[in-house]
Amino acid sequence: GPVSPEQQPAVIKILKDGATQEYNVLARAAAVSGLRHYTEADATETLMTACQDRSPVVRAEACRSLTAHQSP
């Protein structure tokens, strides 16, 4: 279900770590996809960083995620 406002920073941190530090490409892509639900600055910043990922799968997911929450 939806994440409570109190849980949100912890969830964003877990997704951010997964998007940037996880070795497995599909795990990074899944974390990037999860960040699409958050428009906080650190989530958006992580998606922007993921657009530079070494994997085209992660880069594509980052672009889709940024588009999904219509970040500038």
N, C-alpha and C positions, 0 to 999 in steps of 0.2 A: 504494500500500500504506500501511500504518500509518506514522505519523511517529515517529521515534525520540525518546526523552526529551530528547536534546541539541538536536534540531531544533524541539521544541515551542514554546519562547518566540519563535523567529523566525517560525514559522507563525502563531501567535496575533497577533503584531504586524502581519503582512501582512493578515490577515483583519480585525483591528481597524481598521487604516487604511482598508481597502476599505469597511468598514461605516460609517465615519464621514466619510470625505473624498471618496469617489468620487462624481462628478457623476451618472453613469448609474444610474438606479433599479434596473435588473436586476442590475447589477454589485454595488450595495450589498446587494440582497436575497441574492445568491449568497454574498457574504462573511458576511452574518448567518447564513445557513444553515450555512456551514462552521464557524461558532463553536459550533454545537450540540454538537460533539464534545468540547468542552473545558469543564471545570467550574472552571478557575482563576478567581480573583476578577476579574482584568481582562477575561476573556472574558465573564463574567456581567455585569459592569458595562457593557460595551459593548452587550450584548443589552438591558439595561435602558434604556440611552440610545436604542437603535434603536427601542424601543417608542414613542418620542416623535418619530420621523422624520417629515418632511413628507409622505412618500409612504405611502399606506395599504398598498401592496404590501410595503414594508419593515417597517412596523409589524406586519402580520399574520405575516410570516416571523419576526420577532423573538419574537412571542408563541408561535408554534409551536416555535421553537428553545428557548426557556426551558422550555416544557412537556416537550420531548423529553429534556432532561437533568435534569428534576425539580429545578430550582433553587428555593430558598425564595423 
